[in-house]
Amino acid sequence: MHSLYTFSLRLYYLALWISSGFNAKAKAWLQGRRGWKEDLVEKVKAMAGAEVVWFHCASLGEFEQGRPLIEELLRRYPKYKIIVSFFSPSGYAIRSNYKHADAVVYLPLDTVANAKFWVDTVRPKAAFFIKYEYWFNFLSELKQRGIPAVFVSAVFRQESLFFQWYAGWFRAQLENIQWFYVQNENSGKLIQSLGFENVTISGDTRFDRVTATAADAGQFPLVKKFCGEARIIIGGSTWPGDEAILIPLIRSGPDTIRYILATHDVSPSRIYSLENSLGMPSVRYSKLDDENAGSARILIIDTIGILSQLYQYAHLAYIGGAFGSGLHNILEAVVFGLPVFFGPKHEKFWEAAALIGKGGAFMVKTADEFSGIALELLWDPAKYKQVSAACSGFIKENRGATALIMEGTAPLLNS
């Protein structure tokens, strides 16, 4: 089975190589890993022989889950150097200059040879894998060297690979993990059902991350001027299917509502497509100025990295992705007390279901459904206050995962 696993990874690499001629993400994945050995050696040498802690994230979302741990670890243990690895080009591109990491690199393909070279070079004190990055050759190599591998904010579902009848070899690889810090009770029960007792139900570090983001949110004077005294609906990380829910209200709703639209993809073609689909005037964030900020009714965010801070100006949020592959981060909006809306494909996101149950979130399938609930909230202060309080309370009751994980891993980092 090990040979089959490694062979499948090589097939994956071949597929990327073939598709790189017409797929930008595949091309970036390959280009980013050219010369990875030399890059890794150079960056480790620059750490001057200090002890290293390694954090691995699939992409940007997982990085944001790991970030509170990195920063708390450095606060408690300033002697350590931090290396952050990414699998996805999008995560690397945005966080390659992360100030709290001494090195940000791509993780190479999970082969035995690559794993040996990586661990030989980095020699980490401990390795933290975020959510569900199971790279079995790397985990095996770490275990053989006596280096603890810790999974944080982990999630398990019954339909996952590890719980299938044919997955005995994959289940056995979990023996290479020192400890699992899982997000919720269901995940804890599932991993324990496989015979693992090295499990702690810690919660999700994203709650700590969004709390820190909200406390340190920057100010955007032109956005504030755009908002004025209007009610603000923000569409965060939207796709065309999500915008089909928003646009009818934008076109026919009252002029006292203004809209901030932040698409998941900010490429020029995507922004242009959104502008055309609106069928009415809008202004791009890159062209926002004192003159048009007060008169525009629709603001399109055509840059990355500021959405999580823009939620502070809104009254409610529609979060995209749940008409497609999956819901984007709702907590970035909820931390500001915003009622949140999203589509039907949210079953893999426990926080969405939990917040619906508490009355702070709404799943909608049609534009009319969204418009009806949104307008009711905006024009009923008592109802809005109740829903907003449910959102704020949800964040408060779920904070603290970072501290719990740091306490649990203290023996590994103090040894």
HUPE-V546956 format. One record per pair of residues at least 12 apart in sequence whose C-alpha atoms are under 7 Angstrom apart, sorted by the first residue. I is the first residue (numbers start at 0). GAP is how many residues later the second one is. If there is no record, write none. Layout:
i=I gap=GAP
i=I gap=GAP
This chain:
i=0 gap=168
i=5 gap=105
i=27 gap=61
i=28 gap=59
i=28 gap=60
i=31 gap=74
i=32 gap=73
i=32 gap=75
i=40 gap=80
i=42 gap=60
i=43 gap=78
i=46 gap=34
i=49 gap=30
i=49 gap=31
i=50 gap=29
i=50 gap=30
i=50 gap=73
i=50 gap=74
i=51 gap=28
i=51 gap=29
i=51 gap=30
i=51 gap=31
i=51 gap=72
i=51 gap=73
i=52 gap=27
i=52 gap=28
i=52 gap=29
i=52 gap=30
i=52 gap=71
i=52 gap=72
i=52 gap=73
i=52 gap=74
i=53 gap=28
i=53 gap=29
i=53 gap=30
i=53 gap=70
i=53 gap=72
i=53 gap=73
i=53 gap=74
i=54 gap=28
i=54 gap=29
i=54 gap=30
i=54 gap=72
i=54 gap=73
i=54 gap=74
i=55 gap=28
i=55 gap=29
i=55 gap=30
i=55 gap=72
i=55 gap=73
i=55 gap=74
i=56 gap=28
i=56 gap=29
i=56 gap=30
i=56 gap=72
i=56 gap=73
i=57 gap=28
i=57 gap=29
i=57 gap=30
i=57 gap=75
i=58 gap=27
i=58 gap=28
i=58 gap=29
i=58 gap=31
i=58 gap=32
i=59 gap=30
i=59 gap=31
i=61 gap=68
i=61 gap=69
i=63 gap=142
i=63 gap=145
i=64 gap=140
i=64 gap=141
i=64 gap=144
i=65 gap=64
i=67 gap=137
i=67 gap=140
i=67 gap=141
i=67 gap=334
i=68 gap=333
i=70 gap=29
i=80 gap=21
i=81 gap=19
i=81 gap=20
i=81 gap=21
i=82 gap=18
i=82 gap=19
i=82 gap=20
i=82 gap=21
i=83 gap=17
i=83 gap=19
i=83 gap=20
i=83 gap=21
i=84 gap=19
i=84 gap=20
i=84 gap=21
i=84 gap=22
i=85 gap=19
i=85 gap=20
i=85 gap=21
i=86 gap=19
i=86 gap=20
i=109 gap=25
i=109 gap=27
i=109 gap=28
i=110 gap=26
i=111 gap=25
i=114 gap=22
i=114 gap=23
i=114 gap=26
i=115 gap=25
i=124 gap=22
i=125 gap=21
i=125 gap=22
i=125 gap=23
i=126 gap=21
i=126 gap=22
i=126 gap=23
i=127 gap=21
i=127 gap=22
i=127 gap=23
i=127 gap=24
i=128 gap=21
i=128 gap=22
i=128 gap=23
i=129 gap=21
i=129 gap=22
i=129 gap=23
i=129 gap=24
i=130 gap=20
i=130 gap=21
i=130 gap=22
i=130 gap=23
i=130 gap=24
i=131 gap=22
i=131 gap=23
i=135 gap=37
i=138 gap=37
i=139 gap=36
i=142 gap=33
i=147 gap=30
i=148 gap=28
i=148 gap=29
i=149 gap=27
i=149 gap=28
i=149 gap=29
i=149 gap=30
i=150 gap=28
i=150 gap=29
i=150 gap=30
i=151 gap=28
i=151 gap=29
i=151 gap=30
i=152 gap=28
i=152 gap=29
i=152 gap=30
i=152 gap=50
i=152 gap=51
i=152 gap=52
i=153 gap=26
i=153 gap=27
i=153 gap=28
i=153 gap=29
i=154 gap=27
i=154 gap=28
i=154 gap=32
i=155 gap=31
i=155 gap=34
i=156 gap=30
i=178 gap=19
i=178 gap=20
i=179 gap=18
i=179 gap=19
i=179 gap=20
i=180 gap=18
i=180 gap=19
i=180 gap=20
i=180 gap=21
i=181 gap=18
i=181 gap=19
i=181 gap=20
i=181 gap=21
i=182 gap=18
i=182 gap=19
i=182 gap=20
i=182 gap=21
i=183 gap=17
i=183 gap=19
i=184 gap=16
i=187 gap=13
i=201 gap=199
i=201 gap=202
i=201 gap=203
i=202 gap=195
i=202 gap=198
i=203 gap=197
i=204 gap=196
i=204 gap=197
i=206 gap=188
i=206 gap=191
i=206 gap=192
i=207 gap=191
i=207 gap=192
i=207 gap=194
i=209 gap=121
i=209 gap=122
i=209 gap=125
i=210 gap=124
i=213 gap=95
i=213 gap=121
i=216 gap=92
i=217 gap=91
i=221 gap=66
i=221 gap=67
i=221 gap=68
i=221 gap=71
i=223 gap=89
i=224 gap=68
i=224 gap=69
i=225 gap=67
i=225 gap=68
i=225 gap=70
i=226 gap=31
i=229 gap=26
i=229 gap=27
i=229 gap=28
i=230 gap=25
i=230 gap=26
i=230 gap=27
i=230 gap=84
i=231 gap=25
i=231 gap=26
i=231 gap=27
i=231 gap=82
i=231 gap=83
i=231 gap=84
i=232 gap=25
i=232 gap=26
i=232 gap=27
i=232 gap=81
i=232 gap=82
i=232 gap=83
i=232 gap=84
i=233 gap=25
i=233 gap=26
i=233 gap=27
i=233 gap=80
i=233 gap=82
i=233 gap=83
i=233 gap=84
i=234 gap=25
i=234 gap=26
i=234 gap=27
i=234 gap=82
i=234 gap=83
i=234 gap=84
i=235 gap=25
i=235 gap=26
i=235 gap=27
i=235 gap=82
i=235 gap=83
i=235 gap=84
i=236 gap=25
i=236 gap=26
i=236 gap=27
i=236 gap=82
i=236 gap=83
i=236 gap=91
i=237 gap=24
i=237 gap=25
i=237 gap=26
i=237 gap=81
i=237 gap=82
i=237 gap=83
i=238 gap=24
i=238 gap=25
i=238 gap=81
i=238 gap=82
i=240 gap=82
i=241 gap=78
i=241 gap=81
i=244 gap=121
i=244 gap=122
i=244 gap=125
i=245 gap=121
i=246 gap=31
i=247 gap=119
i=248 gap=122
i=257 gap=39
i=257 gap=40
i=258 gap=38
i=258 gap=39
i=258 gap=40
i=259 gap=38
i=259 gap=39
i=259 gap=40
i=260 gap=38
i=260 gap=39
i=260 gap=40
i=261 gap=38
i=261 gap=39
i=265 gap=36
i=265 gap=37
i=270 gap=31
i=281 gap=14
i=281 gap=15
i=281 gap=16
i=281 gap=17
i=282 gap=13
i=282 gap=15
i=282 gap=16
i=282 gap=17
i=283 gap=15
i=283 gap=16
i=283 gap=17
i=283 gap=18
i=284 gap=14
i=284 gap=15
i=284 gap=16
i=284 gap=17
i=285 gap=16
i=307 gap=24
i=310 gap=22
i=310 gap=25
i=311 gap=24
i=314 gap=23
i=315 gap=22
i=315 gap=23
i=315 gap=24
i=316 gap=16
i=316 gap=21
i=316 gap=22
i=316 gap=23
i=316 gap=24
i=317 gap=22
i=317 gap=23
i=317 gap=24
i=318 gap=21
i=318 gap=22
i=318 gap=23
i=319 gap=22
i=321 gap=20
i=321 gap=21
i=321 gap=22
i=321 gap=23
i=321 gap=24
i=322 gap=20
i=322 gap=21
i=322 gap=22
i=325 gap=19
i=325 gap=20
i=326 gap=18
i=326 gap=19
i=333 gap=57
i=333 gap=58
i=334 gap=57
i=334 gap=60
i=336 gap=51
i=336 gap=52
i=336 gap=54
i=336 gap=55
i=337 gap=50
i=337 gap=53
i=338 gap=21
i=338 gap=22
i=338 gap=48
i=338 gap=49
i=338 gap=52
i=339 gap=20
i=339 gap=21
i=339 gap=22
i=340 gap=20
i=340 gap=21
i=340 gap=22
i=340 gap=23
i=341 gap=20
i=341 gap=21
i=341 gap=22
i=342 gap=20
i=342 gap=21
i=342 gap=22
i=343 gap=19
i=343 gap=20
i=343 gap=21
i=357 gap=32
i=358 gap=28
i=358 gap=31
i=359 gap=27
i=359 gap=28
i=359 gap=30
i=359 gap=31
